[in-house]
Amino acid sequence: MKYKDLALIFTIAAVIPPSINIAQAQAEETKPVEEHDKAVKEAGTVGAAADEGRQLDMFRFGLRMEKLDFIKKAMKLPPEQEKKFLDQYYLYDTELKKLNDQRLATISDYAAKIDSIKGDEADKLIKRVFNFRKNRTALLEKYYGKIAKATSKTIAARFVQVESILQGTSDVKIGSALPVMPE
């Protein structure tokens, strides 16, 4: 199923260090010749998955830059206020990326287990989703205060509005792309 393949790619990209090809090559030196072809194919698959992971990272970085551009335009701040705002926004974005990494891990786990999720496993996944949402809301609230202190409450409120719209849109897109949990 395509969801399992997606989860596998995300999982491999997240856990395979770049040095895997070196370790694989060293291990191959001691393998018999008949196993060599199999090892080469596996190394190529792992290398391709790692490359896809790097591509995913680049894609995510590009999206974050597009989002930053959108936020700058939506905020419409004068240069001196924009600098103060961005000093806080960059910190916010770094913390949000960590939360989004957790979300991606949850989605990958869900996709990998979609055909067999039952009872306790479903409960654990949903609790991870609730935890993500609580943490994301707490992060937004934290940076509302920091941005308000650095700029003004009006600018901070505008940021929360813009960010909430982006988060809501993202939630709808992600949610509509995931299959409903089986009975």
C-alpha positions in Angstrom: 0.0 0.0 0.0 1.3 3.5 -0.8 1.0 4.7 2.8 3.3 2.0 4.0 5.9 3.0 1.4 5.6 6.6 2.5 6.0 5.7 6.1 9.0 3.5 5.2 10.7 6.4 3.3 10.1 8.8 6.2 11.3 6.3 8.8 14.4 5.4 6.9 15.2 9.1 6.2 14.9 9.9 9.8 17.0 7.1 11.3 19.7 6.3 8.7 22.9 8.3 9.2 24.9 9.3 6.2 27.7 6.9 7.2 25.5 3.9 6.4 27.1 3.5 3.0 30.6 3.4 4.5 29.5 0.7 7.1 27.8 -1.3 4.4 30.9 -1.2 2.1 33.1 -2.3 5.0 30.8 -5.2 5.8 30.7 -6.2 2.2 34.4 -6.9 2.1 33.9 -10.1 4.2 30.8 -11.4 2.4 30.8 -14.3 0.0 30.5 -13.3 -3.7 27.0 -14.7 -4.1 25.8 -12.3 -1.3 27.6 -9.3 -2.9 24.9 -8.6 -5.5 22.2 -8.7 -2.8 24.1 -6.3 -0.6 24.8 -3.9 -3.4 21.0 -3.7 -4.2 20.2 -3.2 -0.5 22.9 -0.5 -0.2 21.4 1.2 -3.3 17.9 1.1 -1.8 19.1 2.5 1.5 21.1 5.2 -0.3 18.1 6.1 -2.4 15.9 6.3 0.7 18.5 8.5 2.4 18.6 10.7 -0.7 14.9 10.9 -0.6 15.2 12.0 3.1 17.5 14.8 2.1 15.1 15.8 -0.6 12.3 15.8 1.9 14.4 18.0 4.2 15.1 20.4 1.3 11.4 20.4 0.4 10.5 21.2 4.0 13.1 24.0 4.1 11.6 25.5 0.9 8.2 25.4 2.4 9.4 27.1 5.6 11.0 29.9 3.5 7.8 30.3 1.5 5.9 30.5 4.8 8.3 33.1 6.1 7.8 35.2 3.0 4.0 34.9 3.3 4.2 35.9 7.0 6.4 38.9 6.3 3.9 40.1 3.6 0.9 39.4 5.8 2.4 41.2 8.9 3.2 44.4 6.9 5.6 45.7 9.4 8.0 48.7 9.2 11.6 47.6 9.0 12.4 48.3 12.7 9.4 46.3 13.9 10.0 43.6 11.3 13.5 43.0 12.7 12.2 42.7 16.3 9.4 40.4 15.1 11.7 38.2 13.1 14.2 37.8 15.9 11.3 36.0 17.8 9.8 34.4 14.8 13.0 32.5 13.9 13.1 31.1 17.4 9.4 30.1 17.1 10.0 28.5 13.8 12.9 26.4 15.1 10.7 25.1 18.0 7.8 24.5 15.6 10.0 22.4 13.3 10.8 20.1 16.2 7.0 19.7 16.9 6.4 19.1 13.2 9.1 16.4 13.3 7.1 14.7 16.0 3.9 15.0 14.0 5.6 13.5 10.9 6.8 10.6 13.1 3.2 10.0 14.3 1.9 10.2 10.7 4.6 7.7 9.6 3.7 5.3 12.4 0.0 5.6 11.5 0.6 5.0 7.8 2.9 2.0 8.6 0.2 0.4 10.8 -3.0 1.5 9.1 -4.2 -2.0 8.3 -3.7 -3.4 11.8 -4.5 -0.5 14.2 -6.7 -1.6 17.0 -7.5 -0.7 20.6 -4.5 0.4 22.6 -2.4 1.2 19.5 -5.2 3.6 18.2 -5.4 5.2 21.6 -1.6 5.8 21.7 -1.6 7.4 18.3 -4.5 9.7 19.1 -2.9 10.7 22.4 0.2 11.6 20.4 -2.0 13.8 18.1 -3.6 15.5 21.1 -0.1 16.0 22.7 1.1 17.6 19.4 -1.8 20.0 19.3 -1.5 21.0 23.0 2.3 21.6 22.5 1.7 23.6 19.3 -0.9 25.8 21.0 1.3 26.3 24.0 4.2 27.2 21.7 2.0 29.8 19.9 0.9 31.2 23.2 4.5 31.4 24.4 5.6 33.3 21.3 2.5 35.6 21.5 4.0 36.8 24.8 7.5 37.1 23.4 6.5 38.9 20.3 4.2 41.2 22.2 7.0 42.1 24.6 9.5 42.7 21.6 7.0 44.6 19.5 3.4 45.2 20.6 0.3 43.2 21.5 -1.3 44.2 18.3 1.5 42.8 16.2 1.6 39.7 18.3 -2.1 39.2 17.9 -1.8 39.7 14.1 0.9 37.0 14.1 -1.3 34.6 16.0 -4.1 35.2 13.5 -1.8 34.6 10.5 -0.2 31.6 12.0 -3.5 30.1 13.0 -4.8 30.4 9.4 -1.7 28.7 8.1 -1.9 25.9 10.7 -5.6 25.4 10.0 -5.0 25.1 6.3 -2.1 22.7 6.9 -4.2 20.6 9.3 -7.0 20.3 6.7 -4.6 19.4 3.9 -2.8 16.7 6.1 -6.1 15.4 7.6 -7.8 15.1 4.2 -4.8 13.2 2.8 -4.8 10.5 5.5 -7.1 7.5 5.3 -9.7 7.2 8.1 -8.8 4.7 10.7 -10.3 1.3 9.9 -13.1 -0.3 12.0 
